[in-house]
Amino acid sequence: MSSPKVWFITGASTGLGREVTEFALNKGDNVVATLRKPSMLEDLTAQYPSSRLITLPLDVTDAPSIAIAFDQAISHFNRVDVVFNNAGYCIVSEAEGMPHKAAREMFDVLFWAAENVMREAIRCFRDLNRPTGGRLLNVSSRTAIVPQAGIAHYAAAKAALGSLTEGYISELDPDWHIKITLLEPALFRTPLTQTCKMEPIHHAYVSNPSLPSRKYRALYPGIEETSFTGDPAKFAELVYKLSRLDDPPIHLPLHKVSLESARKKGEAWLEAAEKWASWSDDVYFT
């Protein structure tokens, strides 16, 4: 039987973060759960001693606070083995109607905060966990594969995180034994859609309710029951299983909708590459 691992989880208050926190604890692992309001996990702190679970207040947009939280985790448990990089939120808006300030604030959470967590995770895995390394699990989205009308900026932030993740992977020394996976879930029933911020409809889209972004808006507020068929508890079980794999995937689409998106995107790229391949025949210095 393997020894318990120490998890560092962002966005642990609700949704996928909460589910992964609970599942890891139930399986005997130890957890550092970070969230804006630790009081939201009082039921778990009452159930588990501090030798199994600690909760830390964390605003992921504050980079120094991320470093401090990792230091606290290491001081308490002596190590961090798995980082579940999950904090995030969504804004619904037509792309041309998205206020730049709101978009930048969302990117601060979905991209820059996630990147700062990545830096600290890799530092800990490399400098403190030798020779065992660690596992970094970045939560992206199916929309990073195929963007969806109404949440283009959310998709862009998640896609940027995906490219950055692949960039990090390409640079890591194999001797560090750091494994990184990009999770690309779709339609798991969490409070994310309940807490989505809704920007006003852009004036150019008001008169035609059949436009894709208008149809997406019309799904709210009952979208969880009608479309979100993924079970977060089963997601958490798969994440735990992933943390134990010797050779984990770089990309992990979860849900049939995400799998379909990945297949269609791959087929479309390959088809375009083959169709227009001759355009690259004469683009070189002679």
N, C-alpha and C positions, 0 to 999 in steps of 0.2 A: 504494500500500500504506500503510495507516495505521500510525502510530508505535506502539511497544509501550506498553501501559498498565501501571500499577502497581496490583496487587491487595492488599487487606488482608483476610485470611481468618481468621475465628475457628473454633475446633474443627477445626484442620487435621490432627490426628493420624490420624484414621480416617474411614471412611464417606464421606459426601458432601463434607466439607471436604477430605479427602485427595484425592479424585478431582478436585475443581475445582482444587486446587493443582497437581496433575500436568498436567492438561489445559492450564491457562493457561501453564505453563512450556513445555510441548511446542509451543504456538502462538507462542512467542516473547515473551510478556509477562513482566513481573517480578512477584515475589510476596513479600509479607511474611506469613509463615505464623505464626500465634500458636496456642499450645497449652500445656497445663500442663507437659509434658515434651518439650522440644525434641529430646531424644535419639531420640524415636520417628520423626524425619525424617532421621536420619543418612544413610540411603541417598540421599536427595535432595540433602542438603548436600554429599555427596561427588561427586555428579554435576554440580551447578551451582555456579558461582562466586558469591561474595557480590554481584557486580554484577547477578545475576539473582534470587537467592533469599537472604533472611535469615529465620531462625527466632527468635522471641521467646517467652520464657516469659510466660504470662498466665493469671491467675485472673480470669475475667470477672466474678466477683462482687465484685471489688475495683475500684471506680470509678476511684480515682486511678491504678491500674495501667493501665487502658484508655487514659487520657489520655497517660500516659508512653509506651505502646506506639505510639500515633499519632505522638507527637513523634519517637520513634526512627525510625519509618518515613519521616517527612518529612525528617528529618536525613540519612537514608541515600539515599533516592531523589528527594528534593526535592518529591515530590507523592504523593498517593494518588488514583487515578481510580475504582476499583471497590472497594466493600466488600461482602464476602460474610458476612453476619451469621448464623452457623450453629450456634454452640455450644449443646449441649443434652443432656438425658437424659430418661428416662421412668420413672415408677413405676406399677406395676400394682396396683390396689386397687379394691374396691367404693367408691363415692363416700362412703358414710357410714362406711366403715371406714378412710379415709385419715387418718393422724395429722396434726394441724394443723402440727406442726413440720416433718414431711417435706414437706408440701404447700408451706409457705412457702419452704423451701429450694429446692424445684424452681421455684417462681415467681421466686426470686431469680436463677436462671440463665435460664429461658425468657423471662421478661418484663423484670425490672429490669436485668439485665445487657445484654440485647438493646437496651433503651431507652438505656442509657448508651453503647453502641456507636453507636447512631443519632445521638445528640447530637454525639459527636466527629466522626462521618463528615460530618454536615451542616456543622459548623463548618469542617472542612477544605475541603469543596467550595465553601462560600460565601466564606470569608475568604482562602483560599490559591490556589484554582484559577480565579479569575475570568480570563476570562469563560466558561470551558468547563464549570465545575460538576463533576458526577460522578454515579456510579450507585451506589445503595444497594439491595442485594438481601437482603431479609429472608426467612429460611426459616421458614415456618409449617408447616401440615400439613393434610391432608384432614380430620382430626378436628376442626379448627377450623370446618369447614363443617358437618359432621354428626358430633357427638360419638359415641364408641364406648364401649359398656359395658366397664368394667374400667380405662379410662384417662380418666375424666371430668375429673380435675384437670389432666392433661396437655393435654387438649382446651381446657379453660378458659383455661389460660395462653397457648396458641397463639391462641385467639380474641381474648384481650385484646391480644396483640401486633398482630393484624390491625386491630382498632379503633384502636389507637394509631397504626399506620402510616397509616391513612386520615386520621386527625386531623392528623398531620404534613403529609401531602400537601396537605390543605386550607389550610394556613397558609403554605406556602412561596411566596416571591416568584418568579414565572416568570422574572424576569431573572437569577436565580441558576443556572438551567439544571441543576437537581438533579432526577434521575429516580429514583423509588422503585418497586420491584416487590415484591409479596408472593408468594413461591413457596409453593404448596400441594401438595406431593408426597404420593403414597400408595404404599405397598408397594414401596419400593426396597430391595433386599437389601443392608443394611449391618449392622455390628455393634451397632446400636442395640438390637435386641431381645435380643441376647446379654447386653448389659450392663444391661437393665432390672432395676430393683429390684422385688422381689415382696413386698408386704405380706401378712400372714396373712389368710385368708378371714374376712370378717365373719361372726359367729356366725349371723346371720339367713339367710345364704346357703349355709350348709354342707350342709344336708340335701337340697337340690335341684340336682343337677348340670346340669339343663337350662336354668338361668337364663343369660341372655346373658353376664354377667361370668364365670361358671364355664366356659362354652364358650370364652371368650377365653383364660382361664388355661390351659385344656387344650391349647391350641395349642403352648405352650412345652414343650421347648426347640427343637423342630423347625420352628418357624414360618417361618424364612427359606426353607427349601426348598419348603414346601407352598404358601405364600400370597404370598410377596414376589417378584413376577415382574419388578419394575422393575430395569433395569441401571444401576447408579450411573455407569458410564463414559458412557453415553448421556445421563444427566442432566447430567453435567458439560459435555458438548458443547453441550447446549441452553442451559445457563447462560452459557457463553462467547458463544454466538450472541446471547443476550439482552443481554449487555453492549455489543453493537455496534449495537443497534436505535436508530434516531432517535426513534421514538415507542413506547416499550415499554408493555406493559399494566400496570395497577395490580395485578390479580390474575392469576396464572398457575397454574391447576391442572395438574398433570403426572401422568399415568397415567389409564387409562380409569376406574378406580374413583373417582379424584378428580373427573373430569369428570362422572361419573354423580351423584356426591354434589352437585356444584354445580347440575346441572340439576334434580335432585329438590328441593333446598332452594329454589331460585328459583321453581319451579312451586308448591310448597307455600305459600310466602309470598304469591305472587300470588293463589292460590286463596283463601286465608284473607282477604286484603285485600278481594277482590271479594265474598266471601260475607258478610262482616260490615261492609261499607262503610256500611250504613245506620245502624249504631250511632254513627257520627260525625256524623250529620245534625244532632243537637240537643245539642251539648256546649259551645256558645259563649255568651258573655255576650250578653244581649239588651237 
